[in-house]
Amino acid sequence: MWVAITRDVSPALGTCELSFVERSAIDVTQAIKQHHAYREALMALGCRVISLPAEAQLPDSVFVEDAAIVLDEVAVLTRPGASSRRDEVASIGAALKSWRPLLAIEAPGTIDGGDVLRLGRTLYVGESARSNDAGITQLRELLVGHGYAVEGVPTHGCLHLKSAVTQLDDQTVLLQPAWVDRSRFADFRVIEVDPAEPHAANVVRIGDALLMPASFPRTQQRLLDAGFAVTSVDVSELQKAEGAVTCCSLVFRVAD
């Protein structure tokens, strides 16, 4: 069974952290409606959705992916690179503790979950403004006993590694070549985003299905032409907060 942990949209979303997106007014009421539709899409794709209550004082807290890295054996609580987001982690740990043993990144390390892409038994971690060398080293040390390799990957022009590349199936990734070196994923089949849709590389994989933003129809058509089953959902207000579809959930398998 698939589980997806989500958190309701904070009423303070409009004061979120931004790095590579210009600030524009966010319609929080519309963002809440879009987030509800996003959860319904996850349920339609077979997820048991767990909805945590909104954190009114934490504007970015809807983006639960950044607070933890959930693997088959353990979950690693992160230490987000933006200090304003560190209070998000405790409640995510409380939600995960019944599903996985918990490990944690400690100071001075920082990692955002959006920088961590698992491909098989390798975790690729974005060397970004949010995830530092100390955090990547700690993650490697925490997971070596569980059989995972951890590799740093430079990014440029984007917030997180998963802004630039996500997994489509066991052999294929969707990639934005302007933001990450394609050669780092030479062992995989690469589908590039449509050049007119630079932010389109972030998709959620749930089994054989994909969930992606509705605002990238050209890239969606590339995925359909490649034989993938794709569901799209409007997350345009959440995108104004530099979010995307992976950011809004922690998706993992549990025993039925």
N, C-alpha and C positions, 0 to 999 in steps of 0.2 A: 504494500500500500504506500502511496505517496502522501506525505504530509507537507503542507505549506503554512508556515507561520507568517502572519501579516500583522500590521498595526494600523489602526485608524489614523486618518490624516489629522495632524495638529492644526488647530485654528491659527497658529502663528506661522504657517508654511511660508507666507510671503516674506518673512525675514530670514529665510534659509541661507546657508553658506553657498557662495557661488565662486567658481574659479575660471571657467572657460565659456560661460554663457552670460550674456548681458542681462541685467535685471530688468524684468518687466512685470507688470501687475498680474498677480495670480488670483483667479476666481476660486476661492477656497471651497465654496459651495459646489461648484462644478468639479473641482478636484476630488471632492468626497464622492460625488456621483460616479466619476470615472474610476476611482479606486474600488467602489462597490462592483462595478462592471468587471473590473480586473479580477476580483475575487471570484465572481461568478464564472469567468472564463477558466480560472484554475480548477474550480469544481467540475466544470463540464469536461475538462481534460483528465479527470480522475483523481484529483487531490482532495484530501480531507483538509479543509482550510480552518486554521485556528486564528481568530481575530483578537488581537490584544487591544486594550483601550487606548485612545489617543493620549499623548503626553503634551499637555497644553504649553508647557514651558520649553519644549524641545522641538524646534521648528522642523528639523530634518528627520525626525524619528520614524516617519512612515517608511524610510529607506532602511528596512531592517537588515538587509543583506550585509551592510557594512559592520554590524556589531558581532558577527560570528562567522566561522567557517565550519560547516557541518560535513563531516566525512562518515564513512560507514562505521568506523570503530569509535570515534570520539568527536567532540565539538571543541573548537578553539575559540574562546572569547577574545575579541580583538581589543586593541587600544587605538581608537580612531585618530587619524592625523590631525583633525580639527578638534581642538580642546573643547569646543562647545558641544561636541557630540559624545563625549565620554560618559556622560550620565545615562546614555541610552543602553549601555551594555548590561547593567545589572538585571533589568527586567527581562531581557532576552535570555540571559543565563537561567533565570528562574523558569522560563518557559521551556528551555531545552533540557533541564537537568533530569527530567523523567524519561527522556529519550536517549541521551548519550552521556557518558562520563565527560566532565568538563576540564579543559586545560585553558591557559590564559597567557596572553602576551603582556609583559610587564615593561615599565619604564626602564630605559629610555626608548624602547622599541615602539614603533607605531605601525599598524597595518589596518587598512580598510578592507572589508570583505569583498568589495567591488573590484579590488586589485587581484583577486585570487581566482584563477581559472584552473580547474582540475581536468586533466586529460589523462585518463587511465590512472596510473599510480604516480603521476608527476603533477605537482602543483606549480604552475607558472604564476609568479607574483610581480605585478607592475612596480617598477622602480619609479615611483611617482612622488608628487609633493605630499601625498597622504601616507605612503608606506616607505619606511626608511630601511637602511641596511641592518640596523640592530633588530628591527622587527622581523625581517626576512631570515636573519641568522637564528633568532629564537624559534621561529616556526620550523625551520629545518631541524633544529635540535629536539623540539617537542615531538616531531613526527617520525624521526628516523627509526625508532623502535616499532613503528606501525607499518614500515615498509614503503613510505612515501619519499620520493625525491622532491626537492624544492629548488626551483631555478628563478633567479631574478631576470626580469625582462624590461629593458628601457621603454618608456612611453614618451610621447611628446605631442602637445596640442590637445590633450584630452584629460579628463579627471582621473579615470581609472583604466586599468588594463581591459576590463570587460566593456568599456566604451568602445574599444578598438577591435576586440576579437572575442567570440563566444563559440561554443561547441554546437554543432548541428546533429552529428551522430558520432559513432566511435572513430570514424575515419575522416571526418570533415569539419572544418571550421568556417565561420563567416568572419571576414576580416576587412578592416579599413586600412589600406596600405600607407596612408598619409600619417597614421598615428602610431604604428608599430611595424617593425621590420618583418616582412613576410617570410624571410629566410629562417626565422626562429621557429616556424611551424612547417618546415620543409617535409617533415614526415607525415603530414596530413594533406588531404585534398583541400584546397582553398577556394572558396567562393568569395569574391570581392563584392562589397556593397556597390550599388550604382553610384557613379561619381556625383550625381545630383542630390544624393542623400547621404551626406557625410556621417550623420549620427546613427545610421541604420544597423550597425554591427551588433547591437545588444539585443539578443533574443533569449528566451527561456526554453530550455529543452526539458520535456517531461516524457520520458520513454521515447516513443517514436514520433511524438508530436512537438510542434514548436509554437510559441506564443510571442508575438512581436507587436510593436506599435503600428497603428493604422496609418500613421503619417508617412510611411515609407513604401508606397505601392510598387515602385519599380524594383526595389530590392526584394520585396515579397514575391514578385513575379519571377525573379531569378531563382528563388527557392522553390517555387511551384514547378518551374521548368526542370529543375534538378530532381524532382520527384518527392519533395518533402510535403508533409501535411502541415499547413500553417493556419493558425487562428490569429486574427488581428484584433486589437482593442485600442480604443482612443484613450491615450494618456497624455494629451497635449498640455494640460495644466501642470501635471507632474513633471513633464519635460522642461517647463520653465524653471523648475527648481533643480535642474541638472540631474534629474532622475530618469529612469527607464524601466523596462519590465523586469530585469533581474533584480534591481534594487529593492523592489517592493515586497519581496518574499524570500524566505529561507526554505528551499524545497529539498526534501530528502526522503529516502525509503525507510520504512519500518516493516516489521513482520506483520502479516495480516492477522 
